[in-house]
């Protein structure tokens, strides 16, 4: 049991694998424990066999001490034979059970076979030798590393001295550079302020330009619209002017034609009127002459008549 506890403790402490796998060791341990469990079966078989053997011994002793029957009647002899038969049958059953247990005990295999056990042990020995060799080589490498570490420490001390000198020079240089950096940062701060102010003015200028462009675009759009309206109005006026010019030409031509016609008509009318007046005068003169003659005759007749009346 202590070996099992030692095995469990060693297995719990075994974390990092090198050559031996944890699963393989666990498999070996399980095989061994399984063999131990089968040994417990053998112990139980031995106990039962011992008990059966004790019973057989007791039956043999009781058979040697059994009384002999003096009255050998047929009934008693038959009963005695039956009793003997039963005891013999019981002994046979016990013997059969003992044989069965012994055969079962013989069939039980206690763990691995000798060959498998030897293979496992040989393999573990080879692995142990390999691990020992690896450990020896590792120890040699540790010694070599320690020597190299000592050389490295000596070199580091030497290098630290050199670095200390360089460090002092670099610290002085860094101090000077930091001073220059502070001055440059102050200048950069001023430049950033000026840059931000210029950027603000640029932004404002661009916004004003955008507003101006937008207003200018609106004005241009409005003027373009007015120009389009005026162009449209001019086109309409030109069309209407052409129509008016055509009408003026038509009216002037018509007026000329009408004037010419009226002049011709007036001339013709005047000529006709003069002719008519002349004809009228002639006719009037003719009729007046005729009336004069008639009236002269009538006047003479009236005068004659008046003269006659006066008488």
C-alpha positions as CSV (number, residue, x, y, z in Angstrom):
1,X,0.0,0.0,0.0
2,X,2.9,2.3,0.8
3,X,4.3,1.6,-2.7
4,X,1.0,2.7,-4.2
5,X,1.1,5.9,-2.2
6,X,4.7,6.6,-3.2
7,X,3.7,5.9,-6.8
8,X,0.7,8.3,-6.6
9,X,2.9,11.0,-5.0
10,X,5.6,10.7,-7.6
11,X,3.0,10.8,-10.4
12,X,1.3,13.9,-9.0
13,X,4.7,15.7,-8.9
14,X,5.5,14.6,-12.5
15,X,4.2,17.5,-14.6
16,X,6.7,18.2,-17.5
17,X,7.3,15.3,-19.9
18,X,10.8,14.6,-21.3
19,X,11.0,11.1,-22.6
20,X,8.4,9.1,-20.6
21,X,4.7,9.9,-21.3
22,X,2.4,10.3,-18.3
23,X,-0.3,8.3,-20.1
24,X,2.2,5.4,-20.5
25,X,3.2,5.4,-16.8
26,X,-0.5,5.6,-15.9
27,X,-1.2,2.6,-18.1
28,X,1.5,0.6,-16.4
29,X,0.2,1.5,-12.9
30,X,-3.4,0.6,-13.9
31,X,-2.1,-2.8,-15.2
32,X,-0.3,-3.5,-11.9
33,X,-3.3,-2.5,-9.8
34,X,-5.6,-4.7,-11.9
35,X,-3.2,-7.6,-11.2
36,X,-3.4,-6.8,-7.4
37,X,-7.2,-6.8,-7.6
38,X,-7.1,-10.3,-9.2
39,X,-4.9,-11.5,-6.3
40,X,-7.8,-10.6,-4.0
41,X,-9.9,-13.1,-6.0
42,X,-7.3,-15.8,-5.4
43,X,-7.4,-15.1,-1.6
44,X,-11.2,-15.5,-1.6
45,X,-10.8,-18.8,-3.6
46,X,-8.2,-20.1,-1.2
47,X,-10.4,-19.2,1.8
48,X,-13.4,-21.0,0.3
49,X,-11.2,-24.0,-0.7
50,X,-9.8,-24.3,2.8
51,X,-13.3,-24.2,4.3
52,X,-14.5,-27.0,1.9
53,X,-11.4,-29.1,2.7
54,X,-12.2,-28.7,6.4
55,X,-15.7,-30.0,5.8
56,X,-14.3,-33.0,3.8
57,X,-11.9,-33.8,6.7
58,X,-14.8,-33.7,9.2
59,X,-16.9,-36.0,7.0
60,X,-14.0,-38.5,6.8
61,X,-13.6,-38.4,10.6
62,X,-17.3,-38.9,11.2
63,X,-17.4,-41.7,8.6
64,X,-14.7,-43.6,10.6
65,X,-16.6,-43.2,13.8
66,X,-20.1,-44.2,12.5
67,X,-21.7,-47.1,14.7
68,X,-22.4,-50.5,13.2
69,X,-26.0,-51.7,13.1
70,X,-26.6,-54.9,15.2
71,X,-30.2,-55.3,14.0
72,X,-29.8,-55.9,10.3
73,X,-33.4,-55.7,9.2
74,X,-34.1,-54.8,5.7
75,X,-35.7,-51.5,6.5
76,X,-32.8,-50.4,8.7
77,X,-30.3,-51.5,6.1
78,X,-32.1,-49.6,3.4
79,X,-32.2,-46.4,5.5
80,X,-28.6,-46.8,6.4
81,X,-27.6,-47.2,2.8
82,X,-29.6,-44.1,1.9
83,X,-27.9,-42.1,4.5
84,X,-24.5,-43.3,3.4
85,X,-25.4,-42.5,-0.2
86,X,-26.4,-38.9,0.8
87,X,-23.2,-38.4,2.6
88,X,-21.2,-39.8,-0.3
89,X,-23.1,-37.5,-2.7
90,X,-22.4,-34.5,-0.4
91,X,-18.7,-35.3,-0.3
92,X,-18.7,-35.6,-4.1
93,X,-20.3,-32.2,-4.4
94,X,-17.7,-30.7,-2.1
95,X,-14.9,-32.3,-4.0
96,X,-16.4,-31.1,-7.3
97,X,-16.6,-27.5,-5.9
98,X,-13.0,-27.7,-4.7
99,X,-11.9,-28.8,-8.1
100,X,-13.9,-26.0,-9.7
101,X,-12.3,-23.4,-7.5
102,X,-8.8,-24.8,-8.1
103,X,-9.4,-24.7,-11.9
104,X,-10.6,-21.1,-11.6
105,X,-7.6,-20.2,-9.5
106,X,-5.3,-21.7,-12.1
107,X,-7.1,-19.7,-14.9
108,X,-6.5,-16.4,-13.2
109,X,-3.5,-14.5,-14.6
110,X,-1.7,-12.4,-12.0
111,X,-0.9,-9.1,-13.9
112,X,1.3,-9.0,-17.0
113,X,3.1,-12.0,-18.3
114,X,6.9,-12.3,-17.7
115,X,7.7,-11.3,-21.2
116,X,5.5,-8.1,-21.1
117,X,6.8,-7.3,-17.6
118,X,10.4,-7.7,-18.8
119,X,9.6,-5.5,-21.8
120,X,8.1,-2.8,-19.6
121,X,11.0,-2.9,-17.1
122,X,13.6,-2.9,-19.9
123,X,11.9,0.0,-21.6
124,X,11.8,2.0,-18.4
125,X,15.5,1.1,-17.7
126,X,16.4,2.4,-21.2
127,X,14.5,5.5,-20.6
128,X,16.1,5.9,-17.1
129,X,19.5,5.5,-18.7
130,X,18.6,8.0,-21.4
131,X,17.4,10.4,-18.8
132,X,20.5,9.9,-16.7
133,X,22.6,10.6,-19.8
134,X,20.6,13.6,-20.6
135,X,20.9,14.8,-17.0
136,X,24.7,14.3,-17.2
137,X,24.9,16.2,-20.4
138,X,22.7,18.9,-18.9
139,X,25.0,19.1,-15.9
140,X,28.0,19.5,-18.2
141,X,26.1,22.2,-20.1
142,X,25.3,23.9,-16.8
143,X,29.0,23.9,-15.9
144,X,29.8,25.3,-19.4
145,X,27.0,27.9,-19.0
146,X,28.3,28.9,-15.6
147,X,31.8,29.4,-17.1
148,X,30.2,31.4,-19.9
149,X,28.1,33.3,-17.3
150,X,31.2,34.2,-15.4
151,X,32.9,35.4,-18.6
152,X,29.8,37.3,-19.4
153,X,29.8,38.9,-15.9
154,X,33.4,39.9,-16.3
155,X,32.7,41.3,-19.7
156,X,29.7,43.1,-18.3
157,X,31.8,44.7,-15.6
158,X,34.3,45.8,-18.2
159,X,31.5,47.0,-20.4
160,X,29.7,48.7,-17.6
161,X,32.8,50.8,-16.9
162,X,33.0,51.7,-20.6
163,X,29.3,52.4,-20.6
164,X,29.5,54.6,-17.5
165,X,31.9,56.9,-19.3
166,X,29.7,56.9,-22.4
167,X,26.7,57.3,-20.2
168,X,28.1,60.4,-18.6
169,X,28.9,61.9,-22.0
170,X,25.4,60.9,-23.3
171,X,23.7,62.4,-20.2
172,X,25.5,65.7,-20.9
173,X,24.5,65.5,-24.5
174,X,20.9,64.5,-23.5
175,X,20.8,67.5,-21.1
176,X,21.8,69.8,-23.9
177,X,19.4,68.2,-26.3
178,X,16.6,68.4,-23.8
179,X,17.4,72.1,-23.4
180,X,17.2,72.5,-27.1
181,X,14.0,70.4,-27.1
182,X,12.4,72.7,-24.5
183,X,13.4,75.8,-26.6
184,X,12.1,74.1,-29.8
185,X,8.9,73.1,-28.0
186,X,8.3,76.6,-26.8
187,X,8.9,77.8,-30.4
188,X,6.7,75.0,-31.6
189,X,4.0,76.1,-29.2
190,X,4.1,79.6,-30.5
191,X,4.1,78.3,-34.1
192,X,1.1,76.1,-33.2
193,X,-0.7,79.1,-31.8
194,X,0.1,81.1,-34.9
195,X,-0.8,78.1,-37.1
196,X,-4.1,77.6,-35.3
197,X,-4.9,81.3,-35.6
198,X,-4.0,81.2,-39.3
199,X,-6.0,78.1,-39.7
200,X,-8.9,79.9,-38.0
201,X,-8.6,82.9,-40.3
202,X,-8.3,80.6,-43.3
203,X,-11.4,78.8,-42.2
204,X,-13.2,82.1,-41.8
205,X,-11.9,83.3,-45.1
206,X,-13.1,80.2,-46.8
207,X,-16.5,80.4,-45.1
208,X,-16.7,84.0,-46.3
209,X,-15.6,83.0,-49.8
210,X,-18.2,80.2,-49.8
211,X,-20.9,82.7,-48.6
212,X,-19.7,85.2,-51.2
213,X,-19.7,82.5,-53.9
214,X,-23.2,81.4,-52.9
215,X,-24.5,85.0,-52.9
216,X,-22.7,85.7,-56.2
217,X,-24.1,82.5,-57.7
218,X,-27.5,83.6,-56.6
219,X,-27.0,87.1,-58.2
220,X,-25.6,85.5,-61.3
221,X,-28.5,83.1,-61.4
222,X,-30.9,86.0,-60.9
223,X,-29.2,88.1,-63.6
224,X,-29.1,85.1,-65.9
225,X,-32.8,84.5,-65.3
226,X,-33.5,88.2,-66.0
227,X,-31.2,88.1,-69.1
228,X,-33.2,85.0,-70.3
229,X,-36.4,86.9,-69.6
230,X,-35.1,90.0,-71.5
231,X,-33.8,87.8,-74.3
232,X,-37.2,86.2,-74.5
233,X,-38.9,89.7,-74.4
234,X,-36.4,90.9,-77.1
235,X,-37.3,87.9,-79.2
236,X,-41.0,88.6,-78.8
237,X,-40.4,92.3,-79.5
238,X,-38.4,91.4,-82.6
239,X,-41.2,89.1,-83.8
240,X,-43.8,91.8,-83.0
241,X,-41.6,94.5,-84.6
242,X,-41.3,92.4,-87.8
243,X,-45.1,92.0,-87.7
244,X,-45.5,95.8,-87.2
245,X,-43.0,96.5,-90.0
246,X,-44.9,94.2,-92.3
247,X,-48.1,96.0,-91.3
248,X,-46.5,99.4,-91.8
249,X,-45.3,98.4,-95.2
250,X,-48.7,97.0,-96.0
251,X,-50.4,100.2,-94.8
252,X,-48.0,102.5,-96.7
253,X,-48.4,100.4,-99.8
254,X,-52.1,100.4,-99.3
255,X,-52.1,104.1,-98.6
256,X,-50.1,104.8,-101.7
257,X,-52.4,102.7,-103.8
258,X,-55.4,104.3,-102.1
259,X,-53.9,107.8,-102.6
260,X,-53.2,107.1,-106.2
261,X,-56.7,105.7,-106.7
262,X,-58.2,108.7,-104.8
263,X,-56.1,111.2,-106.9
264,X,-57.2,109.5,-110.1
265,X,-60.7,109.4,-108.8
266,X,-60.6,113.1,-107.8
267,X,-59.1,114.1,-111.1
268,X,-61.7,112.2,-113.0
269,X,-64.4,113.5,-110.7
270,X,-63.2,117.1,-111.2
271,X,-63.2,116.6,-114.9
272,X,-66.6,115.0,-114.8
273,X,-67.8,117.8,-112.5
274,X,-66.5,120.5,-114.7
275,X,-68.1,118.8,-117.7
276,X,-71.3,118.4,-115.7
277,X,-71.2,122.1,-114.7
278,X,-70.5,123.1,-118.2
279,X,-73.3,120.9,-119.4
280,X,-75.5,122.2,-116.6
281,X,-74.7,125.8,-117.6
282,X,-75.3,125.0,-121.1
283,X,-78.6,123.4,-120.3
284,X,-79.6,126.1,-117.9
285,X,-78.7,128.7,-120.4
286,X,-80.6,126.9,-123.0
287,X,-83.6,126.5,-120.8
288,X,-83.4,130.1,-119.5
289,X,-83.2,131.4,-123.0
290,X,-86.3,129.3,-123.8
291,X,-88.0,130.6,-120.6
292,X,-86.9,134.1,-121.4
293,X,-88.7,134.0,-124.7
294,X,-91.7,132.5,-123.1
295,X,-91.7,134.9,-120.2
296,X,-91.1,137.8,-122.5
297,X,-94.1,136.8,-124.4
298,X,-96.0,136.3,-121.1
299,X,-94.9,139.7,-119.8
300,X,-96.0,141.3,-122.9
301,X,-99.3,139.6,-122.6
302,X,-99.6,140.6,-119.0
303,X,-98.8,144.1,-119.7
304,X,-101.3,144.1,-122.5
305,X,-103.8,142.5,-120.2
306,X,-103.0,145.1,-117.4
307,X,-103.3,147.8,-119.9
308,X,-106.5,146.5,-121.0
309,X,-107.8,146.4,-117.4
310,X,-106.8,149.9,-116.8
311,X,-108.8,151.1,-119.7
